[in-house]
Amino acid sequence: MADLTGAYVLVVEDEPIVAFDLRVTLEEAGAKVIGPAMSLRQAEALSSEEHISVALLDVRLGKADVFPVAAKLWDRGIPLVFHTGHGSAEALLTRWPGSTVLPKPTRSDVLLATIASLFRKACPQPPTGEQPA
């Protein structure tokens, strides 16, 4: 299992069972979960949190799209993972190049590995035995 110790993951998901499953999966891997936000309003409020390492975003939140939140997080330089059954991966990647799109359902090991990779890129660790300057 991927180690997400030290990662702060914003979860935006409007399906309660999926949101709960994501939270448990991320916490078991050591992540601190922000949310889950189950509406655009909640997501907008939580997207202002100071510490967000990676955002895991469902595209459709009821009748709204997550795009205003994605834009805010993108402007802050926070890596985006769109976890969705809606929308075109190509369109999402064109709008947010360098983001990641995972179709629903995604196996938990793939989801965790993706988030861990983005977290390591955003917060690189010093080589073993060396202290940060």
RAURNOR-V743406 format. One record per residue. N is the residue number from 1. RES is the residue in one letter. OMEGA is omega in whole degrees, 0 to 359 (NA if undefined). D_CENTER is the distance of its C-alpha to the mean C-alpha in Angstrom with 2 decimals. Layout:
# RAURNOR-V743406
N/RES/OMEGA/D_CENTER, N/RES/OMEGA/D_CENTER
This chain:
# RAURNOR-V743406
1/M/178/17.14, 2/A/179/14.64, 3/D/180/14.99, 4/L/178/12.06, 5/T/180/14.69, 6/G/180/14.07, 7/A/174/10.28, 8/Y/186/8.95, 9/V/174/5.52, 10/L/178/5.46, 11/V/176/5.81, 12/V/185/7.83, 13/E/185/10.27, 14/D/177/14.02, 15/E/186/15.55, 16/P/182/16.57, 17/I/179/17.06, 18/V/179/13.77, 19/A/179/12.01, 20/F/180/14.41, 21/D/178/13.98, 22/L/180/10.23, 23/R/181/11.12, 24/V/181/14.11, 25/T/181/12.70, 26/L/180/10.19, 27/E/177/13.09, 28/E/178/15.56, 29/A/176/13.91, 30/G/181/14.33, 31/A/168/11.05, 32/K/183/11.56, 33/V/174/9.58, 34/I/185/9.72, 35/G/9/10.87, 36/P/173/10.48, 37/A/184/11.57, 38/M/177/13.79, 39/S/178/15.28, 40/L/180/14.94, 41/R/177/17.05, 42/Q/181/14.99, 43/A/179/11.78, 44/E/179/14.08, 45/A/183/15.43, 46/L/181/12.36, 47/S/177/11.00, 48/S/178/14.20, 49/E/182/13.42, 50/E/185/14.74, 51/H/171/12.54, 52/I/179/8.82, 53/S/183/8.05, 54/V/176/4.49, 55/A/177/2.57, 56/L/192/2.21, 57/L/167/5.72, 58/D/183/9.13, 59/V/183/11.67, 60/R/176/14.59, 61/L/186/14.97, 62/G/179/18.62, 63/K/183/20.58, 64/A/172/18.13, 65/D/181/15.53, 66/V/189/12.22, 67/F/177/13.58, 68/P/178/14.96, 69/V/179/11.73, 70/A/180/10.15, 71/A/179/13.46, 72/K/180/13.47, 73/L/178/10.25, 74/W/179/11.62, 75/D/178/14.89, 76/R/180/13.66, 77/G/180/12.54, 78/I/179/8.87, 79/P/183/7.24, 80/L/171/5.60, 81/V/176/4.87, 82/F/181/7.26, 83/H/194/8.20, 84/T/171/11.61, 85/G/182/15.31, 86/H/173/16.29, 87/G/181/16.91, 88/S/177/17.83, 89/A/180/15.63, 90/E/180/18.31, 91/A/179/18.16, 92/L/181/14.41, 93/L/175/14.93, 94/T/181/18.09, 95/R/181/16.63, 96/W/182/13.67, 97/P/181/15.19, 98/G/175/13.32, 99/S/181/10.02, 100/T/176/9.34, 101/V/176/10.37, 102/L/180/10.64, 103/P/175/13.40, 104/K/350/13.84, 105/P/175/14.98, 106/T/178/13.34, 107/R/183/14.94, 108/S/180/13.19, 109/D/178/14.50, 110/V/178/13.02, 111/L/181/9.47, 112/L/179/10.09, 113/A/179/11.94, 114/T/181/9.45, 115/I/179/6.90, 116/A/179/10.30, 117/S/179/11.64, 118/L/179/9.29, 119/F/179/9.76, 120/R/178/13.43, 121/K/182/13.83, 122/A/183/12.59, 123/C/183/14.61, 124/P/180/17.41, 125/Q/176/19.74, 126/P/177/23.50, 127/P/182/25.54, 128/T/178/26.99, 129/G/180/29.98, 130/E/177/29.28, 131/Q/177/28.42, 132/P/181/26.40, 133/A/NA/28.83
